[in-house]
Every structure is written in C-alpha cells, then in structure tokens.
Amino acid sequence: MRKSISIWSFYGDWSLSEKMKLAKDAGFEGIEVDVSGDGPITLESGDDAIDAVAAQAAAAGLVLSGLATGMYWEFNPASDDPETRSKAKEVVEKQIQVASRLGVDAVLVVPGSVGADFIPGCEELPYNLVWDRATEFVANALPLAKEKGVTLCIENVWNKFLLSPMELSRFIDQFDDERVGSYFDVGNVLATGYPEHWIPILEKRIRRVHVKDYRRAVGSVDGFVDLLSGDVNWPAVVAALKAIGYDGWVAAEMIPPVPFYRYAPETLIDNTSRAMDNIFSL
C-alpha cells in the first residue's frame, strides 16, 4: 500500500508548496489535493493553475494520489433546489477535468445527502428520493469520466445515505462499469459499524482508502482523533485490506489540525506518517 496525505490535514495558512514540503519531509509518497472554493484549484481554475499544482508536486517529489472536494456539502447533488443540483453537476465535471489534467485516475464523489447533523440548517430529504437523484447524478457524470479515464469513487460519509457495505455495493454495481467504485473511509464507519466488515464486502470496488481514527463514546464529529488513538481495530483493517489484495493509495485525512494541534500544528504531519508506518506493519 502507498502512503499519502490529504491536503485537508494541513494548517490553512500554509502555502501549497509548504504543505507539500512538510508531506515529503515526513515521509509521504503522495498527496491528495482538492477542488475547493478557495483554491489552489477552484471551479474557475484554468489549465495554467492546474498545471502549477502538478509542477509543485513534481518539484516536491510527490505523486498526486487522488482528487477530493468538500463542495458536495454545499451543493448536494440530490437537493430539491435545481440550481444546487446544477452546481453539483459543475463540481463533478470540474473534478473529472482536473483529475484528467493532473494524471489522477480517481475522484472522490458524494452523490447525495439525506441530511447532516453537523451542518446547521442542512436540507433533509427522503432517502428513496436521494437514491434516485444520486443514481441519476452518477449516471450523468459517467460518460465524461469514461472519456477522461477517471473513476468516480463514492465515499462513505456522514450524509445518512449508503449506510451499509451491502447498500454501497448495490449502489455501485447498478452502473455495471469499472469507472464507478468506492473511496472507502475507514474512520467514517466507526459511528455505525466496523470497517473490517465493510472491506471484504466492497472488495475490488475499493479504489482509494482514507484513514482517520474515531472514538465511539464521543458520538459526534468531535470524536475524530489521531491515528492509533481511537477505536479502529487497525490489525483487522490491515488484514482485511491485504486479504482483498488492496495495494493502492491510502491517504490520511486528519482534520482539523487545529485546535488539536494549537501549537506547532506541523507535528500532526510527522505523527501521522509514523502512525501509518506502524499501521502498515501490523
């Protein structure tokens, strides 16, 4: 398995080059970047801006391991608002175009949200309606993804949707296309289940892996903690990934570095790298 870290793991005031240098110095092979509202890659970014990110990664000696976005929390692909759904379509199409330009073959997609307790005033939608609209959303994005050689990887997140590995598998399988897969998040499962149970069911559908840790007793988003300090059964998770033959990118998604690292937040990057080395050796 190959060790990467999400751009969301870094303190916001650092420049992209600073983040990449920290990642490389800490021993990461790759870095996962994103499309966001404030850059370095936005919905308005042209080829020059995208190429500049690729050039910085190359200069730092890092591989761009994946492309994420947090914009689906703002632009729910299953929203009742047609303008919001249209904006979500713009987001996924931009992800595909950016990933292709960067030479990244997988993008993180949240195809719809039933609701989210951690977002004040979040729109709540019927589950079956979200399923239908999420299916339509992925189906409409798939032709461009296939054209560009990019896989749409559905992430299990706290969106009250696709709540079991059986259901996520069914959602992916309905497209019957290798360009739809899973962006499996180990830590996100802990609130409702066990990641080591999900992995053998999702099996070859898993194209990328996110790791973070979580303490069940907290029961909210405040329960996310440093790797090896939560309730993830890491020996079982590693054994399950090895059993399905997964040898791809594993990206640490350690958010937020503040307030957990109020002072010297760069310490989080070094600690995460060491923790991943120990996890991989289990």
N, C-alpha and C positions, 0 to 999 in steps of 0.2 A: 504494500500500500504506500501511496505517495503523500507526503505531508505538506499541507497548505494551510493558509490562514485567511479568514475573511477580512476585507477592508473595514468592516464594522467593528473589528476588535481594537482599533486604534483610536487614540485620543483625537478629537475632531480638529484641533488647531494645528496638528502636524500636516506638513505638505505631503503630497503623494510620494515624492522622492524620499522624504524622511521615513514614511511608513514602510516603503519597500526596503530601504537600507536596514531598518530595525528587523524586518522579517528575515532578510538574508543573514544578518549577523547572528540572529537567534537560531539559525539552522533550518529555516523553512526552504523547501524546494520551490513552492508555488505560492501565489497569492490570488485570491478571488476578488474581483472588482465588481462594481455595480453600476447600474443606471439609476440616477437619483435626481432630485430637484436642484441640488446644489453642486453637482459635479464630483469628480472631474469629467464624467460623461453624463450628459443630460439628454432630454428628448430633442433638444435643438443642436446637439453636437454634430459637427460635420466630420468628414474624413480626417482632416488635419488634427483635430482634437483627439480623435480615436487613435490615430497613428502615434500621437505623442505619448499616450498611455502605454502603448506597445513598446515604444522606444525606451521609456523609463524602466519598464520591467526588464527588457533585454540588458540595459546598462547595469541594472542591479543584479543581474544573474538569476532572475526569477522567471518561472513559467506562469503564464496566466492560466489558472486551473479551472475557472468557471466564471459565470456571469450571473449575478443576483440582482434583485431590486426589492426595495421596500414599498414601491409605489402602489402595489395592489391593495395595501391597507387604505390608501386614499381613494383609489379608483377600483372599486370592487367590480370585477367582470360580470357579476350576477346582479348588480344593483337594479332597482326599479327605475332609476333615472337613466334614460337613453344617452344623455351626454356623458355620464360617468362610464357607462359601458363602452362608449365610443373612445373615451380617453384610455381605458384599459386596453382596447384593441391597439391604440397607438403605442402603448407601452410595450406590449409583447412583440409587435412588429419591429420596434426600435431595438429591443433586446436581440432579436434574431439577426438584424442587420449588423449590429455592433459586434456580436459574437463571431459572425462570419468574417468581418473585417479583422478581428483580433486573432483569428485562428482558433477560437474556442468552440468546442462541439456540443456544449450543453448549457442551457439557461434554466434558471430557477423560475418556476411559474406557480402562482397561487390562483387557480382558475375560478374561484368564487368563495364567498364568505357568507355563512348563515348569520354570524354575529361575532363580536369580540368584546369580552367583558373589560379588557384593559384599555379600550378606546371609548372615552366618554361620548355618549350620544350616537354610538355606532348603529347603523341601519341593521335591523333584524328582518330576516327573510325566511319564507318557508323552505324547509330542507329539500323537498322534491323540486321546487322551482329553481333552487340553486343548482341542483344536479343537472337539470335540463339546460340551464343557461351556461353552466360550466362546460358541459359537453359541447355545446354549440361554439363556445369561445375557443376551445382547443381545436375542434374540427376546422374552424375557420382559419386558425393560425398554421395549421399543419402543412398546407401546400407550400407556403413560403419557407417553413422550417426544412422541409424536404429538399426544396430547391437549393437552399443555402447549406445543407449538410449539418443542421443544428438539431439537437434533440430537446424537445420540450419536457422538462423534468418537473413533475408535480411534487411539491414539498408538503409534507405533513406539518401543519402549523396550528396555532390556537384559533382556528376560524370556525370551530364547531361543525366541521364538514370532513368527510372521509375519515371517520373516527376509528377505523379498524384496518388491519392489513388486508383482510378479505375484501373490504369495500374499496380500498385504494387499488387493489389488484384488479377488481372488476371494472373500476373506472378507467384504468389504463388499458385493459385488454379490449374494451369495446372499440378502440380505434384500430386494433389489429395492425399496428405499424411500429417498426423499430424506432421511429423518431418520437415516440412518446414513452417516457419512462418515469422513474422515481428519483427525486432528490431527497434521500432519506435523512431525516434529522433525528439522531439518537436521543438527545436531551428532551426534545419536544414530546416524546412518547410518555415520559415518566408520569405525567399528570393523570393519565388514564390507563396505562398499560406497561408493557415490558418490551424494550427494543429488541432483546434477543428472541422474542416470539415473532416479531414482525419480519426480521431479516430472512429466515428460511421461507416465509410465505411470499414475500416480494421477490426474493431470489434474483434472477437475472434482470428483473425490471429495474433494479438499483443501478443508476449510472453515476451518481455522485453521493457522497456522505458528508453530512455536517455533524460535528461533535461539540457538545457542551454538556455540563452536568447540572443536576437539579435535585433539590431536597423536597420530597413529597409533603413533609409536615408543614411547609410554608403555604403551599396551595395557591400561590399566585405567581405573577411574573417575577416577583422579588425572590422566588425560590431558585433562580438560576445562579450557579456558583462556579468556582474554578474546577477544572478537570481534576478528578480523583478526590474531590471533597464533597460530593453529593451521593445520591443513591443509585446511580447507574452501576450495574453489575458488569464492569469492564471485561473481566475474563470471559464471561458468557458472550458478550457482544463481539469481542475479537474472535472467539471460537466460531461464532455464527457467521461472521464475515468470511473467515478462512474457509469454512465448510461450503459456502456457495461459490468460492473461487474469486471473491472480490479482491482486485489488486489495483484499483483505481485511486482517484484523488479522495483524500479525507481532509476536509477543511474545518479548522477550529473557528467557531462563531461565538466569540467571547464578548458579549455585550451586556451592559456597558462597562467600559474600564473605569469610569467614574460613577458613583462615589466609592466603589470597592477599592480602587487604587487612587485615592485622592492625591497622594504624593508619589512622585516617580512612577506614573502610570505605565511607563515603558517596561516596568518589571513584569507586567502581565504577559508580555510577548515572550520573554525568556522563560517564565514559569510554564506557560502553555506549551512551548516547544519541548521542554524537558518532560512534562507530563505526557505528551503524545509519544515521545520515545519510549517511555515506560509502559504506556498502554499497548503500543505495538509489540512490545516484547513479551506480553503476557501469554 
